[in-house]
Amino acid sequence: MSDVTVLGAGIIGLTCAVRLQEHGHTVTVVTADEPGHTVSSLAAAVWYPTRTDGDPRVLSWAGRTFDELTAQAARGVPGVVPRPTRMILRRPHETPWWAPAVPDFAEGPGEWRFTVPSVEMPVYLRSLLDRFGTAGGRLVRHRVERLADVPRLVAGARVVVNATGLAARDLAGDPAVHPARGQIVGVANPGLVTSVRDEEHPAGMTYIHPRSRDVVLGGTFQPGEWDTAVDPATTAAILARCAELVPELAGAPVLWQAAGLRPARHGGARVEADPVGLPGGVRLVHAYGHGGAGVTLSWGCADDVVTLAGGAAGA
Ligand SMILES: Cc1cc2nc3c(=O)[nH]c(=O)nc-3n(C[C@H](O)[C@H](O)[C@H](O)COP(=O)(O)OP(=O)(O)OC[C@H]3O[C@@H](n4cnc5c(N)ncnc54)[C@H](O)[C@@H]3O)c2cc1C
């Protein structure tokens, strides 16, 4: 018996599931894909509120996630480390609105420097899943056709959390949800430890994120583009831009390439209770549309989902 069903096992579904367990709920996760085959598993993934400007909820979500991931890194949760970052500026900027969330944020000539949590997603998703299973959570592999079918799948659940990312476009009938395609390349790490971001590179957004065994090089942000096939010309362009910024990367062996669809949404992520709900009086809480910042917003949103789900079990 579970009292909450979470639909989706990406970063949003799993963080919601774990937070709900921490508040005394028994949780079943239903997912079409294994966590290792979600969009989340592809994320670079560093704390940064990519393309969320103007959404007044984001600073709180991102700040709470920063603190949670920093605490997890300090206690050795697999896959999370603090990552020094250099952000190249190609024009004058005001102090960014997200700086209050980043304790060591510093402005210098032509760049910002700061330290943020960096998450190695395949490792981290596995550790979240272990944590969920150890606390008694159950994971069911099943692709649902309609949200209204979910209450029949898991006996007793009074709340369903819809954390289906891009699929919420059809499942929740929300045309504001759309893909923002991102292509990335993994190369052997020549010994880098610092992330470099160049959001204003004239040839396209560029980032270099070292991990334990490789370096993730990016990227693209292509709203409305559904194609997940890797484009070789884009890979070549990413490699050239990154080597221009960090010459040690020139000639680094390419280990893998991938393209993923960020679950973007006009108006920002939808984190709210559905006004109608599901058959049988089951409460429906939406948590989707986090675009290029799902990892960055995950724990803050999960806190809000717990509140929307009714707070602590038995409260
Ligand atoms: C190249 C790239 C780089 C990125 N870099 C960063 C970064 O540095 N920092 C950052 O914060 N974010 C980054 N992101 C964004 C981040 O990956 C997303 O915001 C995040 O993964 C969204 O998570 P999610 O759980 O909502 O969706 P998903 O990971 O897509 O998970 C959706 C879940 O719903 C399930 N599902 C869907 N339909 C159904 C159905 N019908 N029935 C049952 N289950 C269903 C799926 O199986 C899956 O388990 C990046 C994304 C990309 C592509």
PDBQT file of the ligand as one rigid body, heavy atoms in Angstrom, charges set to zero:
ROOT
HETATM    1  C1  LIG A 401      22.094  18.347 -22.620  1.00  0.00    +0.000 C 
HETATM    2  C2  LIG A 401      21.398  18.729 -21.347  1.00  0.00    +0.000 A 
HETATM    3  C3  LIG A 401      22.114  19.357 -20.345  1.00  0.00    +0.000 A 
HETATM    4  C4  LIG A 401      21.473  19.736 -19.162  1.00  0.00    +0.000 A 
HETATM    5  N1  LIG A 401      22.217  20.336 -18.190  1.00  0.00    +0.000 NA
HETATM    6  C5  LIG A 401      21.618  20.706 -17.032  1.00  0.00    +0.000 A 
HETATM    7  C6  LIG A 401      22.373  21.310 -15.999  1.00  0.00    +0.000 A 
HETATM    8  O1  LIG A 401      23.588  21.507 -16.112  1.00  0.00    +0.000 OA
HETATM    9  N2  LIG A 401      21.723  21.679 -14.860  1.00  0.00    +0.000 N 
HETATM   10  C7  LIG A 401      20.379  21.477 -14.691  1.00  0.00    +0.000 A 
HETATM   11  O2  LIG A 401      19.843  21.840 -13.647  1.00  0.00    +0.000 OA
HETATM   12  N3  LIG A 401      19.645  20.904 -15.664  1.00  0.00    +0.000 NA
HETATM   13  C8  LIG A 401      20.223  20.520 -16.834  1.00  0.00    +0.000 A 
HETATM   14  N4  LIG A 401      19.484  19.944 -17.827  1.00  0.00    +0.000 N 
HETATM   15  C9  LIG A 401      18.020  19.891 -17.679  1.00  0.00    +0.000 C 
HETATM   16  C10 LIG A 401      17.570  18.674 -16.890  1.00  0.00    +0.000 C 
HETATM   17  O3  LIG A 401      18.131  17.534 -17.462  1.00  0.00    +0.000 OA
HETATM   18  C11 LIG A 401      16.035  18.593 -16.923  1.00  0.00    +0.000 C 
HETATM   19  O4  LIG A 401      15.454  19.793 -16.457  1.00  0.00    +0.000 OA
HETATM   20  C12 LIG A 401      15.567  17.456 -16.024  1.00  0.00    +0.000 C 
HETATM   21  O5  LIG A 401      16.224  16.263 -16.391  1.00  0.00    +0.000 OA
HETATM   22  C13 LIG A 401      14.068  17.241 -16.094  1.00  0.00    +0.000 C 
HETATM   23  O6  LIG A 401      13.782  16.176 -15.237  1.00  0.00    +0.000 OA
HETATM   24  P1  LIG A 401      12.363  15.494 -15.178  1.00  0.00    +0.000 P 
HETATM   25  O7  LIG A 401      12.423  14.506 -14.076  1.00  0.00    +0.000 OA
HETATM   26  O8  LIG A 401      11.296  16.530 -15.169  1.00  0.00    +0.000 OA
HETATM   27  O9  LIG A 401      12.188  14.757 -16.604  1.00  0.00    +0.000 OA
HETATM   28  P2  LIG A 401      12.778  13.400 -17.186  1.00  0.00    +0.000 P 
HETATM   29  O10 LIG A 401      14.165  13.156 -16.761  1.00  0.00    +0.000 OA
HETATM   30  O11 LIG A 401      12.492  13.445 -18.649  1.00  0.00    +0.000 OA
HETATM   31  O12 LIG A 401      11.882  12.269 -16.522  1.00  0.00    +0.000 OA
HETATM   32  C14 LIG A 401      10.549  12.059 -16.927  1.00  0.00    +0.000 C 
HETATM   33  C15 LIG A 401      10.067  10.759 -16.319  1.00  0.00    +0.000 C 
HETATM   34  O13 LIG A 401       8.686  10.584 -16.667  1.00  0.00    +0.000 OA
HETATM   35  C16 LIG A 401       8.491   9.267 -17.167  1.00  0.00    +0.000 C 
HETATM   36  N5  LIG A 401       7.358   9.236 -18.068  1.00  0.00    +0.000 N 
HETATM   37  C17 LIG A 401       7.129  10.018 -19.143  1.00  0.00    +0.000 A 
HETATM   38  N6  LIG A 401       5.966   9.645 -19.754  1.00  0.00    +0.000 NA
HETATM   39  C18 LIG A 401       5.460   8.626 -19.023  1.00  0.00    +0.000 A 
HETATM   40  C19 LIG A 401       4.311   7.819 -19.147  1.00  0.00    +0.000 A 
HETATM   41  N7  LIG A 401       3.424   7.995 -20.127  1.00  0.00    +0.000 N 
HETATM   42  N8  LIG A 401       4.112   6.822 -18.234  1.00  0.00    +0.000 NA
HETATM   43  C20 LIG A 401       5.006   6.620 -17.229  1.00  0.00    +0.000 A 
HETATM   44  N9  LIG A 401       6.121   7.369 -17.069  1.00  0.00    +0.000 NA
HETATM   45  C21 LIG A 401       6.350   8.358 -17.951  1.00  0.00    +0.000 A 
HETATM   46  C22 LIG A 401       9.813   8.954 -17.868  1.00  0.00    +0.000 C 
HETATM   47  O14 LIG A 401       9.948   7.542 -18.075  1.00  0.00    +0.000 OA
HETATM   48  C23 LIG A 401      10.791   9.518 -16.854  1.00  0.00    +0.000 C 
HETATM   49  O15 LIG A 401      10.985   8.593 -15.813  1.00  0.00    +0.000 OA
HETATM   50  C24 LIG A 401      20.087  19.502 -19.002  1.00  0.00    +0.000 A 
HETATM   51  C25 LIG A 401      19.386  18.832 -20.000  1.00  0.00    +0.000 A 
HETATM   52  C26 LIG A 401      20.023  18.447 -21.156  1.00  0.00    +0.000 A 
HETATM   53  C27 LIG A 401      19.246  17.718 -22.213  1.00  0.00    +0.000 C 
ENDROOT
TORSDOF 0
